[in-house]
């Protein structure tokens, strides 16, 4: 079965498995499910889970933290 993409205004919905493979670096879908509790966006369409590509990448980038410099 090929992954289906759904175009929405300003973004693209991709399947959960494709999002995990491309954006999250190949992690298992269980990891993405745990990240949902922290705010990773998703939507269910026709019984399948899709994630917004741009919004998901922005959410991931917002979680990047830098160590404070040592004194």
CHARMM-style PDB file with segment names, atoms N, HN, CA, C and O in Angstrom:
ATOM      1  N   UNK     1       0.844  -1.175   0.000  1.00  0.00      PROA
ATOM      2  CA  UNK     1       0.000   0.000   0.000  1.00  0.00      PROA
ATOM      3  C   UNK     1       0.891   1.239   0.000  1.00  0.00      PROA
ATOM      4  O   UNK     1       1.807   1.341   0.816  1.00  0.00      PROA
ATOM      5  N   UNK     2       0.639   2.158  -0.882  1.00  0.00      PROA
ATOM      6  HN  UNK     2      -0.105   2.076  -1.545  1.00  0.00      PROA
ATOM      7  CA  UNK     2       1.431   3.379  -0.945  1.00  0.00      PROA
ATOM      8  C   UNK     2       0.906   4.395   0.063  1.00  0.00      PROA
ATOM      9  O   UNK     2      -0.278   4.415   0.398  1.00  0.00      PROA
ATOM     10  N   UNK     3       1.816   5.234   0.533  1.00  0.00      PROA
ATOM     11  HN  UNK     3       2.778   5.218   0.261  1.00  0.00      PROA
ATOM     12  CA  UNK     3       1.417   6.278   1.465  1.00  0.00      PROA
ATOM     13  C   UNK     3       0.666   7.368   0.717  1.00  0.00      PROA
ATOM     14  O   UNK     3       1.078   7.805  -0.358  1.00  0.00      PROA
ATOM     15  N   UNK     4      -0.428   7.791   1.297  1.00  0.00      PROA
ATOM     16  HN  UNK     4      -0.762   7.436   2.170  1.00  0.00      PROA
ATOM     17  CA  UNK     4      -1.264   8.816   0.704  1.00  0.00      PROA
ATOM     18  C   UNK     4      -0.951  10.145   1.379  1.00  0.00      PROA
ATOM     19  O   UNK     4      -0.762  10.204   2.594  1.00  0.00      PROA
ATOM     20  N   UNK     5      -0.897  11.205   0.585  1.00  0.00      PROA
ATOM     21  HN  UNK     5      -1.050  11.156  -0.402  1.00  0.00      PROA
ATOM     22  CA  UNK     5      -0.711  12.559   1.114  1.00  0.00      PROA
ATOM     23  C   UNK     5      -1.991  13.345   0.863  1.00  0.00      PROA
ATOM     24  O   UNK     5      -2.609  13.235  -0.196  1.00  0.00      PROA
ATOM     25  N   UNK     6      -2.371  14.134   1.849  1.00  0.00      PROA
ATOM     26  HN  UNK     6      -1.869  14.224   2.709  1.00  0.00      PROA
ATOM     27  CA  UNK     6      -3.564  14.964   1.731  1.00  0.00      PROA
ATOM     28  C   UNK     6      -3.119  16.413   1.834  1.00  0.00      PROA
ATOM     29  O   UNK     6      -2.533  16.826   2.834  1.00  0.00      PROA
ATOM     30  N   UNK     7      -3.401  17.173   0.797  1.00  0.00      PROA
ATOM     31  HN  UNK     7      -3.878  16.838  -0.016  1.00  0.00      PROA
ATOM     32  CA  UNK     7      -3.009  18.580   0.792  1.00  0.00      PROA
ATOM     33  C   UNK     7      -4.075  19.408   1.498  1.00  0.00      PROA
ATOM     34  O   UNK     7      -5.264  19.307   1.197  1.00  0.00      PROA
ATOM     35  N   UNK     8      -3.622  20.234   2.450  1.00  0.00      PROA
ATOM     36  HN  UNK     8      -2.656  20.316   2.695  1.00  0.00      PROA
ATOM     37  CA  UNK     8      -4.493  21.175   3.134  1.00  0.00      PROA
ATOM     38  C   UNK     8      -3.858  22.559   2.977  1.00  0.00      PROA
ATOM     39  O   UNK     8      -2.667  22.650   2.677  1.00  0.00      PROA
ATOM     40  N   UNK     9      -4.617  23.630   3.170  1.00  0.00      PROA
ATOM     41  HN  UNK     9      -5.584  23.556   3.414  1.00  0.00      PROA
ATOM     42  CA  UNK     9      -4.046  24.968   2.992  1.00  0.00      PROA
ATOM     43  C   UNK     9      -2.817  25.194   3.894  1.00  0.00      PROA
ATOM     44  O   UNK     9      -2.910  25.128   5.120  1.00  0.00      PROA
ATOM     45  N   UNK    10      -1.689  25.456   3.268  1.00  0.00      PROA
ATOM     46  HN  UNK    10      -1.613  25.510   2.272  1.00  0.00      PROA
ATOM     47  CA  UNK    10      -0.474  25.769   3.998  1.00  0.00      PROA
ATOM     48  C   UNK    10       0.284  24.586   4.551  1.00  0.00      PROA
ATOM     49  O   UNK    10       1.291  24.776   5.232  1.00  0.00      PROA
ATOM     50  N   UNK    11      -0.162  23.366   4.285  1.00  0.00      PROA
ATOM     51  HN  UNK    11      -0.980  23.211   3.732  1.00  0.00      PROA
ATOM     52  CA  UNK    11       0.518  22.192   4.839  1.00  0.00      PROA
ATOM     53  C   UNK    11       0.165  20.955   4.026  1.00  0.00      PROA
ATOM     54  O   UNK    11      -0.627  21.017   3.086  1.00  0.00      PROA
ATOM     55  N   UNK    12       0.761  19.843   4.398  1.00  0.00      PROA
ATOM     56  HN  UNK    12       1.405  19.793   5.161  1.00  0.00      PROA
ATOM     57  CA  UNK    12       0.512  18.555   3.742  1.00  0.00      PROA
ATOM     58  C   UNK    12       0.386  17.506   4.833  1.00  0.00      PROA
ATOM     59  O   UNK    12       1.263  17.391   5.689  1.00  0.00      PROA
ATOM     60  N   UNK    13      -0.701  16.739   4.811  1.00  0.00      PROA
ATOM     61  HN  UNK    13      -1.414  16.833   4.117  1.00  0.00      PROA
ATOM     62  CA  UNK    13      -0.864  15.642   5.759  1.00  0.00      PROA
ATOM     63  C   UNK    13      -0.196  14.405   5.174  1.00  0.00      PROA
ATOM     64  O   UNK    13      -0.463  14.020   4.035  1.00  0.00      PROA
ATOM     65  N   UNK    14       0.683  13.782   5.973  1.00  0.00      PROA
ATOM     66  HN  UNK    14       0.900  14.095   6.898  1.00  0.00      PROA
ATOM     67  CA  UNK    14       1.341  12.548   5.553  1.00  0.00      PROA
ATOM     68  C   UNK    14       0.990  11.458   6.556  1.00  0.00      PROA
ATOM     69  O   UNK    14       0.616  11.747   7.693  1.00  0.00      PROA
ATOM     70  N   UNK    15       1.113  10.216   6.133  1.00  0.00      PROA
ATOM     71  HN  UNK    15       1.418   9.982   5.209  1.00  0.00      PROA
ATOM     72  CA  UNK    15       0.784   9.115   7.026  1.00  0.00      PROA
ATOM     73  C   UNK    15       1.731   9.100   8.221  1.00  0.00      PROA
ATOM     74  O   UNK    15       2.845   9.620   8.161  1.00  0.00      PROA
ATOM     75  N   UNK    16       1.270   8.503   9.288  1.00  0.00      PROA
ATOM     76  HN  UNK    16       0.365   8.080   9.337  1.00  0.00      PROA
ATOM     77  CA  UNK    16       2.062   8.418  10.510  1.00  0.00      PROA
ATOM     78  C   UNK    16       3.389   7.716  10.246  1.00  0.00      PROA
ATOM     79  O   UNK    16       4.429   8.152  10.738  1.00  0.00      PROA
ATOM     80  N   UNK    17       3.359   6.635   9.474  1.00  0.00      PROA
ATOM     81  HN  UNK    17       2.514   6.280   9.075  1.00  0.00      PROA
ATOM     82  CA  UNK    17       4.598   5.895   9.200  1.00  0.00      PROA
ATOM     83  C   UNK    17       5.580   6.715   8.371  1.00  0.00      PROA
ATOM     84  O   UNK    17       6.785   6.660   8.614  1.00  0.00      PROA
ATOM     85  N   UNK    18       5.084   7.474   7.399  1.00  0.00      PROA
ATOM     86  HN  UNK    18       4.105   7.519   7.202  1.00  0.00      PROA
ATOM     87  CA  UNK    18       5.962   8.321   6.591  1.00  0.00      PROA
ATOM     88  C   UNK    18       6.559   9.444   7.444  1.00  0.00      PROA
ATOM     89  O   UNK    18       7.736   9.773   7.295  1.00  0.00      PROA
ATOM     90  N   UNK    19       5.764  10.027   8.327  1.00  0.00      PROA
ATOM     91  HN  UNK    19       4.809   9.760   8.448  1.00  0.00      PROA
ATOM     92  CA  UNK    19       6.247  11.090   9.204  1.00  0.00      PROA
ATOM     93  C   UNK    19       7.355  10.561  10.113  1.00  0.00      PROA
ATOM     94  O   UNK    19       8.379  11.219  10.297  1.00  0.00      PROA
ATOM     95  N   UNK    20       7.152   9.385  10.670  1.00  0.00      PROA
ATOM     96  HN  UNK    20       6.320   8.851  10.520  1.00  0.00      PROA
ATOM     97  CA  UNK    20       8.174   8.789  11.547  1.00  0.00      PROA
ATOM     98  C   UNK    20       9.460   8.509  10.772  1.00  0.00      PROA
ATOM     99  O   UNK    20      10.559   8.714  11.288  1.00  0.00      PROA
ATOM    100  N   UNK    21       9.323   8.051   9.560  1.00  0.00      PROA
ATOM    101  HN  UNK    21       8.430   7.884   9.141  1.00  0.00      PROA
ATOM    102  CA  UNK    21      10.498   7.712   8.756  1.00  0.00      PROA
ATOM    103  C   UNK    21      11.275   8.949   8.318  1.00  0.00      PROA
ATOM    104  O   UNK    21      12.506   8.950   8.358  1.00  0.00      PROA
ATOM    105  N   UNK    22      10.577   9.994   7.905  1.00  0.00      PROA
ATOM    106  HN  UNK    22       9.578   9.993   7.873  1.00  0.00      PROA
ATOM    107  CA  UNK    22      11.271  11.150   7.350  1.00  0.00      PROA
ATOM    108  C   UNK    22      11.600  12.217   8.379  1.00  0.00      PROA
ATOM    109  O   UNK    22      12.738  12.684   8.437  1.00  0.00      PROA
ATOM    110  N   UNK    23      10.636  12.610   9.185  1.00  0.00      PROA
ATOM    111  HN  UNK    23       9.712  12.231   9.138  1.00  0.00      PROA
ATOM    112  CA  UNK    23      10.835  13.722  10.119  1.00  0.00      PROA
ATOM    113  C   UNK    23      11.504  13.265  11.410  1.00  0.00      PROA
ATOM    114  O   UNK    23      12.394  13.945  11.923  1.00  0.00      PROA
ATOM    115  N   UNK    24      11.089  12.139  11.928  1.00  0.00      PROA
ATOM    116  HN  UNK    24      10.366  11.587  11.511  1.00  0.00      PROA
ATOM    117  CA  UNK    24      11.619  11.670  13.213  1.00  0.00      PROA
ATOM    118  C   UNK    24      12.802  10.722  13.060  1.00  0.00      PROA
ATOM    119  O   UNK    24      13.207  10.084  14.032  1.00  0.00      PROA
ATOM    120  N   UNK    25      13.347  10.620  11.885  1.00  0.00      PROA
ATOM    121  HN  UNK    25      13.018  11.137  11.096  1.00  0.00      PROA
ATOM    122  CA  UNK    25      14.568   9.852  11.679  1.00  0.00      PROA
ATOM    123  C   UNK    25      14.420   8.347  11.757  1.00  0.00      PROA
ATOM    124  O   UNK    25      15.365   7.648  12.124  1.00  0.00      PROA
ATOM    125  N   UNK    26      13.253   7.844  11.419  1.00  0.00      PROA
ATOM    126  HN  UNK    26      12.485   8.411  11.121  1.00  0.00      PROA
ATOM    127  CA  UNK    26      13.060   6.402  11.365  1.00  0.00      PROA
ATOM    128  C   UNK    26      12.671   5.749  12.683  1.00  0.00      PROA
ATOM    129  O   UNK    26      12.778   4.530  12.819  1.00  0.00      PROA
ATOM    130  N   UNK    27      12.220   6.537  13.662  1.00  0.00      PROA
ATOM    131  HN  UNK    27      12.133   7.527  13.552  1.00  0.00      PROA
ATOM    132  CA  UNK    27      11.810   5.945  14.932  1.00  0.00      PROA
ATOM    133  C   UNK    27      10.533   5.144  14.738  1.00  0.00      PROA
ATOM    134  O   UNK    27       9.830   5.303  13.740  1.00  0.00      PROA
ATOM    135  N   UNK    28      10.246   4.291  15.696  1.00  0.00      PROA
ATOM    136  HN  UNK    28      10.817   4.162  16.506  1.00  0.00      PROA
ATOM    137  CA  UNK    28       9.038   3.467  15.641  1.00  0.00      PROA
ATOM    138  C   UNK    28       7.820   4.346  15.910  1.00  0.00      PROA
ATOM    139  O   UNK    28       7.926   5.379  16.571  1.00  0.00      PROA
ATOM    140  N   UNK    29       6.688   3.939  15.404  1.00  0.00      PROA
ATOM    141  HN  UNK    29       6.602   3.100  14.866  1.00  0.00      PROA
ATOM    142  CA  UNK    29       5.456   4.704  15.568  1.00  0.00      PROA
ATOM    143  C   UNK    29       5.041   4.816  17.037  1.00  0.00      PROA
ATOM    144  O   UNK    29       4.320   5.745  17.402  1.00  0.00      PROA
ATOM    145  N   UNK    30       5.483   3.889  17.876  1.00  0.00      PROA
ATOM    146  HN  UNK    30       6.069   3.135  17.580  1.00  0.00      PROA
ATOM    147  CA  UNK    30       5.184   3.986  19.317  1.00  0.00      PROA
ATOM    148  C   UNK    30       5.829   5.229  19.920  1.00  0.00      PROA
ATOM    149  O   UNK    30       5.263   5.853  20.818  1.00  0.00      PROA
ATOM    150  N   UNK    31       7.009   5.588  19.429  1.00  0.00      PROA
ATOM    151  HN  UNK    31       7.469   5.082  18.699  1.00  0.00      PROA
ATOM    152  CA  UNK    31       7.681   6.795  19.915  1.00  0.00      PROA
ATOM    153  C   UNK    31       6.861   8.027  19.572  1.00  0.00      PROA
ATOM    154  O   UNK    31       6.706   8.920  20.405  1.00  0.00      PROA
ATOM    155  N   UNK    32       6.336   8.085  18.358  1.00  0.00      PROA
ATOM    156  HN  UNK    32       6.462   7.360  17.681  1.00  0.00      PROA
ATOM    157  CA  UNK    32       5.498   9.209  17.945  1.00  0.00      PROA
ATOM    158  C   UNK    32       4.236   9.272  18.801  1.00  0.00      PROA
ATOM    159  O   UNK    32       3.774  10.360  19.144  1.00  0.00      PROA
ATOM    160  N   UNK    33       3.685   8.127  19.144  1.00  0.00      PROA
ATOM    161  HN  UNK    33       4.061   7.243  18.866  1.00  0.00      PROA
ATOM    162  CA  UNK    33       2.495   8.091  19.993  1.00  0.00      PROA
ATOM    163  C   UNK    33       2.800   8.685  21.365  1.00  0.00      PROA
ATOM    164  O   UNK    33       1.970   9.400  21.927  1.00  0.00      PROA
ATOM    165  N   UNK    34       3.991   8.394  21.915  1.00  0.00      PROA
ATOM    166  HN  UNK    34       4.665   7.813  21.458  1.00  0.00      PROA
ATOM    167  CA  UNK    34       4.377   8.997  23.195  1.00  0.00      PROA
ATOM    168  C   UNK    34       4.560  10.504  23.060  1.00  0.00      PROA
ATOM    169  O   UNK    34       4.238  11.256  23.980  1.00  0.00      PROA
ATOM    170  N   UNK    35       5.074  10.946  21.918  1.00  0.00      PROA
ATOM    171  HN  UNK    35       5.335  10.335  21.170  1.00  0.00      PROA
ATOM    172  CA  UNK    35       5.272  12.381  21.698  1.00  0.00      PROA
ATOM    173  C   UNK    35       3.944  13.129  21.565  1.00  0.00      PROA
ATOM    174  O   UNK    35       3.893  14.340  21.783  1.00  0.00      PROA
ATOM    175  N   UNK    36       2.877  12.425  21.211  1.00  0.00      PROA
ATOM    176  HN  UNK    36       2.918  11.441  21.034  1.00  0.00      PROA
ATOM    177  CA  UNK    36       1.556  13.046  21.144  1.00  0.00      PROA
ATOM    178  C   UNK    36       1.152  13.606  22.502  1.00  0.00      PROA
ATOM    179  O   UNK    36       0.481  14.636  22.577  1.00  0.00      PROA
ATOM    180  N   UNK    37       1.556  12.934  23.573  1.00  0.00      PROA
ATOM    181  HN  UNK    37       2.101  12.098  23.513  1.00  0.00      PROA
ATOM    182  CA  UNK    37       1.227  13.406  24.916  1.00  0.00      PROA
ATOM    183  C   UNK    37       1.903  14.742  25.219  1.00  0.00      PROA
ATOM    184  O   UNK    37       1.463  15.486  26.096  1.00  0.00      PROA
ATOM    185  N   UNK    38       2.972  15.035  24.487  1.00  0.00      PROA
ATOM    186  HN  UNK    38       3.329  14.431  23.775  1.00  0.00      PROA
ATOM    187  CA  UNK    38       3.694  16.294  24.666  1.00  0.00      PROA
ATOM    188  C   UNK    38       3.282  17.342  23.633  1.00  0.00      PROA
ATOM    189  O   UNK    38       3.776  18.469  23.662  1.00  0.00      PROA
ATOM    190  N   UNK    39       2.380  16.974  22.723  1.00  0.00      PROA
ATOM    191  HN  UNK    39       1.978  16.059  22.699  1.00  0.00      PROA
ATOM    192  CA  UNK    39       1.838  17.951  21.792  1.00  0.00      PROA
ATOM    193  C   UNK    39       2.083  17.718  20.316  1.00  0.00      PROA
ATOM    194  O   UNK    39       1.726  18.576  19.508  1.00  0.00      PROA
ATOM    195  N   UNK    40       2.676  16.595  19.922  1.00  0.00      PROA
ATOM    196  HN  UNK    40       2.966  15.899  20.578  1.00  0.00      PROA
ATOM    197  CA  UNK    40       2.891  16.319  18.501  1.00  0.00      PROA
ATOM    198  C   UNK    40       1.531  16.232  17.803  1.00  0.00      PROA
ATOM    199  O   UNK    40       0.695  15.414  18.187  1.00  0.00      PROA
ATOM    200  N   UNK    41       1.300  17.073  16.774  1.00  0.00      PROA
ATOM    201  HN  UNK    41       1.979  17.737  16.462  1.00  0.00      PROA
ATOM    202  CA  UNK    41      -0.022  17.124  16.144  1.00  0.00      PROA
ATOM    203  C   UNK    41      -0.318  15.904  15.263  1.00  0.00      PROA
ATOM    204  O   UNK    41       0.574  15.317  14.651  1.00  0.00      PROA
ATOM    205  N   UNK    42      -1.608  15.549  15.224  1.00  0.00      PROA
ATOM    206  HN  UNK    42      -2.333  16.027  15.720  1.00  0.00      PROA
ATOM    207  CA  UNK    42      -2.075  14.474  14.346  1.00  0.00      PROA
ATOM    208  C   UNK    42      -3.563  14.655  14.100  1.00  0.00      PROA
ATOM    209  O   UNK    42      -4.235  15.421  14.790  1.00  0.00      PROA
ATOM    210  N   UNK    43      -4.064  13.934  13.105  1.00  0.00      PROA
ATOM    211  HN  UNK    43      -3.518  13.312  12.544  1.00  0.00      PROA
ATOM    212  CA  UNK    43      -5.495  13.912  12.806  1.00  0.00      PROA
ATOM    213  C   UNK    43      -5.833  12.521  12.286  1.00  0.00      PROA
ATOM    214  O   UNK    43      -5.035  11.894  11.589  1.00  0.00      PROA
ATOM    215  N   UNK    44      -7.011  12.053  12.628  1.00  0.00      PROA
ATOM    216  HN  UNK    44      -7.660  12.562  13.194  1.00  0.00      PROA
ATOM    217  CA  UNK    44      -7.486  10.767  12.122  1.00  0.00      PROA
ATOM    218  C   UNK    44      -8.417  11.038  10.944  1.00  0.00      PROA
ATOM    219  O   UNK    44      -9.366  11.814  11.058  1.00  0.00      PROA
ATOM    220  N   UNK    45      -8.141  10.398   9.818  1.00  0.00      PROA
ATOM    221  HN  UNK    45      -7.370   9.768   9.725  1.00  0.00      PROA
ATOM    222  CA  UNK    45      -8.970  10.524   8.623  1.00  0.00      PROA
ATOM    223  C   UNK    45      -9.237   9.120   8.108  1.00  0.00      PROA
ATOM    224  O   UNK    45      -8.308   8.398   7.749  1.00  0.00      PROA
ATOM    225  N   UNK    46     -10.489   8.739   8.073  1.00  0.00      PROA
ATOM    226  HN  UNK    46     -11.244   9.326   8.365  1.00  0.00      PROA
ATOM    227  CA  UNK    46     -10.855   7.418   7.572  1.00  0.00      PROA
ATOM    228  C   UNK    46     -10.219   6.285   8.366  1.00  0.00      PROA
ATOM    229  O   UNK    46      -9.880   5.245   7.802  1.00  0.00      PROA
ATOM    230  N   UNK    47     -10.058   6.480   9.665  1.00  0.00      PROA
ATOM    231  HN  UNK    47     -10.334   7.325  10.123  1.00  0.00      PROA
ATOM    232  CA  UNK    47      -9.483   5.444  10.510  1.00  0.00      PROA
ATOM    233  C   UNK    47      -7.963   5.353  10.439  1.00  0.00      PROA
ATOM    234  O   UNK    47      -7.378   4.440  11.021  1.00  0.00      PROA
ATOM    235  N   UNK    48      -7.313   6.275   9.742  1.00  0.00      PROA
ATOM    236  HN  UNK    48      -7.788   7.017   9.269  1.00  0.00      PROA
ATOM    237  CA  UNK    48      -5.848   6.287   9.633  1.00  0.00      PROA
ATOM    238  C   UNK    48      -5.307   7.574  10.233  1.00  0.00      PROA
ATOM    239  O   UNK    48      -5.948   8.623  10.166  1.00  0.00      PROA
ATOM    240  N   UNK    49      -4.135   7.484  10.813  1.00  0.00      PROA
ATOM    241  HN  UNK    49      -3.614   6.632  10.868  1.00  0.00      PROA
ATOM    242  CA  UNK    49      -3.520   8.634  11.453  1.00  0.00      PROA
ATOM    243  C   UNK    49      -2.613   9.357  10.465  1.00  0.00      PROA
ATOM    244  O   UNK    49      -1.764   8.749   9.812  1.00  0.00      PROA
ATOM    245  N   UNK    50      -2.813  10.667  10.372  1.00  0.00      PROA
ATOM    246  HN  UNK    50      -3.503  11.161  10.902  1.00  0.00      PROA
ATOM    247  CA  UNK    50      -1.992  11.526   9.531  1.00  0.00      PROA
ATOM    248  C   UNK    50      -1.399  12.633  10.389  1.00  0.00      PROA
ATOM    249  O   UNK    50      -1.966  13.019  11.412  1.00  0.00      PROA
ATOM    250  N   UNK    51      -0.243  13.141   9.953  1.00  0.00      PROA
ATOM    251  HN  UNK    51       0.218  12.828   9.122  1.00  0.00      PROA
ATOM    252  CA  UNK    51       0.409  14.230  10.668  1.00  0.00      PROA
ATOM    253  C   UNK    51       0.721  15.348   9.684  1.00  0.00      PROA
ATOM    254  O   UNK    51       1.145  15.088   8.558  1.00  0.00      PROA
ATOM    255  N   UNK    52       0.509  16.613  10.114  1.00  0.00      PROA
ATOM    256  HN  UNK    52       0.164  16.825  11.028  1.00  0.00      PROA
ATOM    257  CA  UNK    52       0.846  17.738   9.248  1.00  0.00      PROA
ATOM    258  C   UNK    52       2.364  17.891   9.166  1.00  0.00      PROA
ATOM    259  O   UNK    52       3.035  18.011  10.191  1.00  0.00      PROA
ATOM    260  N   UNK    53       2.892  17.887   7.970  1.00  0.00      PROA
ATOM    261  HN  UNK    53       2.347  17.789   7.137  1.00  0.00      PROA
ATOM    262  CA  UNK    53       4.338  17.872   7.756  1.00  0.00      PROA
ATOM    263  C   UNK    53       5.013  19.140   8.271  1.00  0.00      PROA
ATOM    264  O   UNK    53       5.942  19.059   9.075  1.00  0.00      PROA
ATOM    265  N   UNK    54       4.564  20.300   7.825  1.00  0.00      PROA
ATOM    266  HN  UNK    54       3.809  20.367   7.172  1.00  0.00      PROA
ATOM    267  CA  UNK    54       5.197  21.563   8.251  1.00  0.00      PROA
ATOM    268  C   UNK    54       4.982  21.817   9.735  1.00  0.00      PROA
ATOM    269  O   UNK    54       5.918  22.190  10.441  1.00  0.00      PROA
ATOM    270  N   UNK    55       3.769  21.620  10.212  1.00  0.00      PROA
ATOM    271  HN  UNK    55       3.008  21.316   9.639  1.00  0.00      PROA
ATOM    272  CA  UNK    55       3.464  21.874  11.620  1.00  0.00      PROA
ATOM    273  C   UNK    55       4.211  20.894  12.519  1.00  0.00      PROA
ATOM    274  O   UNK    55       4.672  21.270  13.596  1.00  0.00      PROA
ATOM    275  N   UNK    56       4.334  19.654  12.090  1.00  0.00      PROA
ATOM    276  HN  UNK    56       3.960  19.348  11.214  1.00  0.00      PROA
ATOM    277  CA  UNK    56       5.080  18.664  12.859  1.00  0.00      PROA
ATOM    278  C   UNK    56       6.562  18.992  12.935  1.00  0.00      PROA
ATOM    279  O   UNK    56       7.182  18.840  13.988  1.00  0.00      PROA
ATOM    280  N   UNK    57       7.132  19.441  11.820  1.00  0.00      PROA
ATOM    281  HN  UNK    57       6.628  19.564  10.965  1.00  0.00      PROA
ATOM    282  CA  UNK    57       8.538  19.852  11.823  1.00  0.00      PROA
ATOM    283  C   UNK    57       8.751  21.069  12.715  1.00  0.00      PROA
ATOM    284  O   UNK    57       9.748  21.147  13.432  1.00  0.00      PROA
ATOM    285  N   UNK    58       7.813  22.021  12.674  1.00  0.00      PROA
ATOM    286  HN  UNK    58       7.003  21.957  12.091  1.00  0.00      PROA
ATOM    287  CA  UNK    58       7.918  23.213  13.520  1.00  0.00      PROA
ATOM    288  C   UNK    58       7.826  22.826  14.999  1.00  0.00      PROA
ATOM    289  O   UNK    58       8.554  23.371  15.830  1.00  0.00      PROA
ATOM    290  N   UNK    59       6.943  21.896  15.325  1.00  0.00      PROA
ATOM    291  HN  UNK    59       6.352  21.454  14.651  1.00  0.00      PROA
ATOM    292  CA  UNK    59       6.815  21.434  16.706  1.00  0.00      PROA
ATOM    293  C   UNK    59       8.119  20.795  17.175  1.00  0.00      PROA
ATOM    294  O   UNK    59       8.577  21.052  18.289  1.00  0.00      PROA
ATOM    295  N   UNK    60       8.707  19.976  16.334  1.00  0.00      PROA
ATOM    296  HN  UNK    60       8.335  19.767  15.429  1.00  0.00      PROA
ATOM    297  CA  UNK    60       9.958  19.314  16.683  1.00  0.00      PROA
ATOM    298  C   UNK    60      11.089  20.334  16.857  1.00  0.00      PROA
ATOM    299  O   UNK    60      11.870  20.235  17.803  1.00  0.00      PROA
ATOM    300  N   UNK    61      11.178  21.303  15.960  1.00  0.00      PROA
ATOM    301  HN  UNK    61      10.544  21.384  15.192  1.00  0.00      PROA
ATOM    302  CA  UNK    61      12.225  22.324  16.047  1.00  0.00      PROA
ATOM    303  C   UNK    61      12.073  23.172  17.304  1.00  0.00      PROA
ATOM    304  O   UNK    61      13.071  23.602  17.883  1.00  0.00      PROA
ATOM    305  N   UNK    62      10.849  23.416  17.730  1.00  0.00      PROA
ATOM    306  HN  UNK    62      10.038  23.067  17.260  1.00  0.00      PROA
ATOM    307  CA  UNK    62      10.612  24.223  18.936  1.00  0.00      PROA
ATOM    308  C   UNK    62      11.085  23.509  20.199  1.00  0.00      PROA
ATOM    309  O   UNK    62      11.289  24.154  21.227  1.00  0.00      PROA
ATOM    310  N   UNK    63      11.259  22.207  20.140  1.00  0.00      PROA
ATOM    311  HN  UNK    63      11.093  21.683  19.305  1.00  0.00      PROA
ATOM    312  CA  UNK    63      11.694  21.435  21.308  1.00  0.00      PROA
ATOM    313  C   UNK    63      13.210  21.414  21.467  1.00  0.00      PROA
ATOM    314  O   UNK    63      13.710  20.904  22.470  1.00  0.00      PROA
ATOM    315  N   UNK    64      13.939  21.945  20.520  1.00  0.00      PROA
ATOM    316  HN  UNK    64      13.533  22.359  19.705  1.00  0.00      PROA
ATOM    317  CA  UNK    64      15.400  21.944  20.595  1.00  0.00      PROA
ATOM    318  C   UNK    64      15.842  22.908  21.691  1.00  0.00      PROA
ATOM    319  O   UNK    64      15.415  24.061  21.732  1.00  0.00      PROA
ATOM    320  N   UNK    65      16.691  22.423  22.563  1.00  0.00      PROA
ATOM    321  HN  UNK    65      17.039  21.486  22.530  1.00  0.00      PROA
ATOM    322  CA  UNK    65      17.202  23.257  23.637  1.00  0.00      PROA
ATOM    323  C   UNK    65      18.720  23.295  23.566  1.00  0.00      PROA
ATOM    324  O   UNK    65      19.358  22.365  23.074  1.00  0.00      PROA
ATOM    325  N   UNK    66      19.277  24.372  24.061  1.00  0.00      PROA
ATOM    326  HN  UNK    66      18.758  25.128  24.461  1.00  0.00      PROA
ATOM    327  CA  UNK    66      20.731  24.513  24.103  1.00  0.00      PROA
ATOM    328  C   UNK    66      21.166  24.610  25.568  1.00  0.00      PROA
ATOM    329  O   UNK    66      20.476  25.202  26.398  1.00  0.00      PROA
ATOM    330  N   UNK    67      22.308  24.025  25.859  1.00  0.00      PROA
ATOM    331  HN  UNK    67      22.868  23.544  25.184  1.00  0.00      PROA
ATOM    332  CA  UNK    67      22.815  24.111  27.220  1.00  0.00      PROA
ATOM    333  C   UNK    67      23.230  25.535  27.518  1.00  0.00      PROA
ATOM    334  O   UNK    67      23.699  26.263  26.644  1.00  0.00      PROA
ATOM    335  N   UNK    68      23.051  25.910  28.753  1.00  0.00      PROA
ATOM    336  HN  UNK    68      22.670  25.318  29.463  1.00  0.00      PROA
ATOM    337  CA  UNK    68      23.504  27.228  29.176  1.00  0.00      PROA
ATOM    338  C   UNK    68      25.029  27.205  29.266  1.00  0.00      PROA
ATOM    339  O   UNK    68      25.611  26.204  29.683  1.00  0.00      PROA
ATOM    340  N   UNK    69      25.670  28.297  28.878  1.00  0.00      PROA
ATOM    341  HN  UNK    69      25.197  29.110  28.538  1.00  0.00      PROA
ATOM    342  CA  UNK    69      27.140  28.310  28.940  1.00  0.00      PROA
ATOM    343  C   UNK    69      27.633  28.244  30.379  1.00  0.00      PROA
ATOM    344  O   UNK    69      27.012  28.783  31.295  1.00  0.00      PROA
ATOM    345  N   UNK    70      28.759  27.575  30.553  1.00  0.00      PROA
ATOM    346  HN  UNK    70      29.263  27.137  29.809  1.00  0.00      PROA
ATOM    347  CA  UNK    70      29.352  27.467  31.889  1.00  0.00      PROA
ATOM    348  C   UNK    70      29.935  28.798  32.307  1.00  0.00      PROA
ATOM    349  O   UNK    70      30.380  29.589  31.475  1.00  0.00      PROA
ATOM    350  N   UNK    71      29.928  29.032  33.586  1.00  0.00      PROA
ATOM    351  HN  UNK    71      29.567  28.390  34.262  1.00  0.00      PROA
ATOM    352  CA  UNK    71      30.526  30.267  34.113  1.00  0.00      PROA
ATOM    353  C   UNK    71      31.963  30.047  34.426  1.00  0.00      PROA
ATOM    354  OT1 UNK    71      32.644  30.967  34.881  1.00  0.00      PROA
TER     355      UNK     71
END
